[in-house]
Amino acid sequence: MLGMGQVLPPSFWEDPYEESVEFDTVCAPQYVWHNKTYVASGFYTDTILQGGLKTVVRLALTLSHPDTVRYFVYLPYDELPYVWYGTSYSIDGIYEKHFVNEVGCDSVEELHLHTLQGCMPRPIVLPIHHP
């Protein structure tokens, strides 16, 4: 019991609270957590009321991104078929190969195959990488 003139410590007046930590790794350009959208990896904090108790929740978020890599191949018609990842292609078109990238995200590589009329000394391969 407090006597006259004694002051209560600040912690006496604070709401009781709990803390929790969540860890999440996702393959996506953004992440929604407690109705807020995050677009970068990092550590985030939110306070929620749960069962009349203030709860401080922390999120350790890792956002990984899928990759799209496009290869544009131009070659003379008489140099067909073109072999890509062990498969032969003889018709102009866009072909896809799906894989898991180094951070574990489903990703895609695209082959854009174009045949040219006339002569060229060798095929032209132009890789273009888009995260």
C-alpha positions in Angstrom: 0.0 0.0 0.0 1.3 3.4 -0.9 1.6 6.1 1.7 1.1 9.9 1.3 3.5 11.5 -1.1 4.7 8.3 -2.8 4.7 8.3 -6.5 3.7 5.3 -8.6 6.2 4.1 -11.2 5.3 4.8 -14.8 5.0 1.0 -15.5 2.1 0.9 -13.1 0.0 3.1 -15.5 1.0 1.3 -18.7 -1.4 -1.3 -20.1 -0.2 -4.8 -19.7 1.1 -6.2 -22.9 2.7 -9.2 -24.6 5.2 -9.4 -27.4 5.4 -11.8 -30.3 7.7 -12.2 -33.3 6.7 -13.6 -36.7 9.2 -14.6 -39.4 8.1 -14.8 -43.0 9.8 -15.3 -46.3 7.7 -14.9 -49.5 8.3 -14.8 -53.2 6.2 -11.8 -54.1 6.8 -8.1 -54.9 4.7 -7.1 -51.8 3.3 -8.4 -48.6 0.2 -7.5 -46.6 0.5 -7.7 -42.8 -2.2 -6.3 -40.4 -3.8 -4.4 -43.3 -0.5 -2.7 -44.2 1.4 -3.3 -47.5 5.1 -3.8 -47.4 7.3 -3.7 -50.5 10.8 -4.3 -48.9 12.4 -6.8 -46.7 12.8 -5.6 -43.1 11.7 -5.6 -39.5 8.3 -4.1 -38.8 6.3 -3.5 -35.6 2.6 -3.2 -35.0 0.4 -3.0 -31.8 -2.9 -4.8 -31.7 -5.5 -5.3 -29.0 -6.1 -9.0 -28.4 -8.5 -10.2 -25.7 -8.2 -6.8 -23.9 -4.5 -7.1 -23.8 -2.2 -4.8 -25.8 0.1 -7.0 -27.9 3.2 -5.7 -29.7 3.8 -7.9 -32.8 7.0 -7.8 -34.7 7.6 -9.1 -38.2 10.9 -10.2 -39.7 10.1 -10.1 -43.4 12.1 -11.3 -46.4 10.7 -10.5 -49.8 12.2 -12.5 -52.6 11.3 -11.8 -56.2 10.7 -14.2 -59.1 12.9 -13.7 -62.2 12.0 -13.4 -65.8 14.8 -13.8 -68.3 14.2 -13.3 -72.0 16.5 -14.6 -74.7 16.0 -13.1 -78.2 17.5 -15.4 -80.8 17.7 -14.4 -84.5 19.2 -16.9 -86.9 18.9 -17.9 -90.6 16.2 -20.3 -91.5 18.8 -22.8 -92.8 20.4 -23.1 -89.3 17.3 -24.5 -87.7 16.6 -26.4 -85.5 17.7 -24.3 -82.6 18.4 -26.3 -79.4 17.5 -24.7 -76.1 17.7 -26.7 -72.8 17.9 -29.9 -74.8 14.8 -29.3 -76.9 14.9 -28.5 -80.6 12.8 -25.7 -82.0 12.2 -25.2 -85.7 9.3 -22.6 -85.7 9.4 -19.0 -84.8 7.7 -18.3 -81.4 8.0 -17.7 -77.7 8.9 -20.8 -75.6 9.1 -20.9 -71.8 11.1 -22.9 -69.2 10.1 -22.7 -65.6 12.5 -23.1 -62.8 13.2 -22.1 -59.2 15.8 -19.3 -58.8 18.6 -19.0 -56.3 16.2 -17.5 -53.6 13.6 -20.2 -54.1 11.1 -18.4 -56.2 9.3 -19.9 -59.2 10.7 -18.1 -62.2 10.6 -18.3 -66.0 13.0 -18.0 -68.9 11.6 -17.2 -72.3 13.1 -18.0 -75.7 12.0 -15.6 -78.4 13.0 -17.4 -81.6 13.0 -15.5 -84.8 14.3 -16.8 -88.2 15.7 -14.5 -90.7 15.7 -14.6 -94.5 19.1 -14.4 -96.2 22.5 -15.1 -94.7 24.1 -14.2 -91.4 27.5 -15.4 -90.2 26.2 -16.7 -86.8 23.1 -16.6 -84.5 22.6 -13.5 -82.4 21.6 -14.2 -78.8 20.5 -11.3 -76.7 19.6 -12.2 -73.1 17.5 -9.6 -71.2 17.0 -10.1 -67.5 13.9 -8.7 -65.6 13.6 -9.2 -61.9 
